[in-house]
Amino acid sequence: MQWRHKDLLDISQLSRDEVLHVFETAQYFREINERPVKKVPTLKGKSVVLFFAEPSTRTKTSFDMAGKRLSADTFSLSKSMSSLQKGETLKDTALTLQAMNPDAIVLRHSVSGAAKFLADRLHCGVLNAGDGRHAHPTQALLDGYTLWEQWKDFAGKTVLILGDIAHSRVARSNLIMLNMLGVKVRFCAPRTLLPPAVRSWPCEVYTSLDEAVRGVDAVMCLRLQLERQQDGLLPDLREYSRLYCLSPRHMELAAPDARVLHPGPMNRGLEISSVIADAPRSLVLDQVASGVAVRMALLFLILTRKEA
Amino acid sequence: MSSPDLIVKNARLRGESVDLLVKDGKVLEVVPAGKAPKDAGETVDAGGLSLLPSLTDVHTHLREPGYEWKEDIATGLAAAAFGGFGNIMCMANTDPVNDKAGVTEMLLDKAATAWPDGPRLFPVGALTVDLKGEALAPMGELADAGCAAFSNDGVPVKSSALFRRAMEYASDFGKVVIDHCEDPYLGVAAGANEGEISGRLGIPAQPDAAEAIQVARDILLAEYLGLPIHLAHISCKKSVELIAWAKQRGVDVTAETCPHYLTLTENELADYDTNAKVNPPLRTEADRRAVLEALESGVIDMLATDHAPHAAHEKEVEFDFAPCGITGLDTALSVTWGLVSKGALSEDAFVRAWTTAPCERFGLPVNRFQPGDPADFLLFDPVEEWTVTPESLRSKSKNTPLLGRPLRGRVVRHFLAGKNIV
């Protein structure tokens, strides 16, 4: 398949075939990650800037490792290390980086639309590593890939996304991707953590976890940002845990052999019980491993793209 | 009949070919084309162009003092003059705020220097000191200095009790309070309408109820106090329904809306276009239709630009960090005339909304083309096409989502009190 995208900003820009092509490419790179020498010269001479204007450990490390395993040179930049801290605008920071002629910039930013803002102004590829509440396409693709490895066929599957949907870029991107793959999606959260107009979204919406989890093939837990309580969106964390923490009892209501995912970092005991997080049906660590492979695939596809 | 000192020949006034006779800056008479006397001091051949009264904008932000890189009084009045506006009311959210006579006097002095023949500037004084919503501004002093009305525009007054006192106090000076209707407790002033688009984009947003709640408060206070209230930049159906209800009850309420609420919707934000980020936000198609119908029917009395200039570098940032605001003085006439051309708005409603209604409400000079009216008029080409580009705009700032789009209708000449200012 000829890859046609300069940037990866949101899942909605991809077709179903392109999503599956990412999975298949990742499968190939996954094998590299299991070799004793985990490095190939595929992207030798390419340079990738990891520009994380918002804190991140696993996504940044994952991209860094993905680039290095393909022999790309990766350069890290955080908000505190960049001139953004000195009041420079994102536009000027981006143009400065572009003047150094990188092949791609991976951007994590707290504002929705920031990756598009950058992509509209830069010649090099831009990979969205999470922009505000908007999108986290590589997370969705690694989640999808993780499930694809388990299921291969998505027909008839139902996935529950549980937790703070309103503020979650992971939920938004996964909804688009899972719908594209033919998966039925359910959302479950207290009304205060559901997006406005969510009833018009292509998913079933629940506020009761007992009802939402019934018969699902996978549960995707989301991290609860602890400041939501201070924002007045929740009475207290104890009540949230009591009503929305995924426990063994809930998993008994799900389909037999139902899987559990979490993008991390996990608040054990708050949104997911430790027993579930560590259970054999948990794919949390598989997601991390898949993340490197998927990001290798994406860097490969974007950096070796032949312009039309 | 005394002889005119200016004759405008062969103009189209509401479908009729007419000659306009002007004497001492006032309308002397409008006569059928060809019937004007020959002995005028000056004759202008309109060549069949439309004759419109100068427009009045009751809601503009000129940014001086304090933010002159966005706009200053000279450039703002230039945009007004070329955009067809003869009277401008400028809001108080400058730095320093217009809450002292000295600021009002400075505004008037600068306007008189930059544009001695107009457009005329009518400052709006602050309702509360420094717009903080904590203490009443010295409205008597401000009225004496030349303020035409009072408003906390940009910073809604949270306290209903203080807002009540402000309405009462302003009434002592015969001035109307203009309210920026927004319940600040119901979400941040994010520049996006809470709904399907904002949810999908993941941007902070505010529901239409934030506006409507404050509209309801103001209406109930106005009725209770028996005092007038003017509601600024109405954007949604819920507010329209409340205003209609209030008018049926005889409440002394007037309201304005802006060209962008009549022609654009929240869909403009789909690509995170910060030039479409405005407060109140662009709403849904149902809201747009409701506001347009309300303007036609008179439930919404008048149009205003809410001209809010911001420099390019301020808008060329991440969506959350961009300030709210759209410029309007340059484009308002063409945009709203476009609605008339399409039959979506009657010419009567257009003229009422831009001229008689605002001038009657705020006691400003108005031209109805009756003898003795100020000779404030435009020669307007209703079919000339132009494209909105940075170069085509007189405002110092170019922050409009209309950039690159074609508009139809342009001011060819603009006369104020019989003097040609454009």
Interface residues (C-beta under 8 A of the other chain):
Chain A: T89 L90 K91 H109 V111 S112 G113 A114 K116 F117 D131 G132 R133 H134 A135 R169 R172 P195 P196 A197 V198 S200 W201
Chain B: E194 G195 E196 S198 G199 R200 L201 G202 I203 A205 P207 D271 Y272 H313 E316 V317 E318 F319 D320 F321
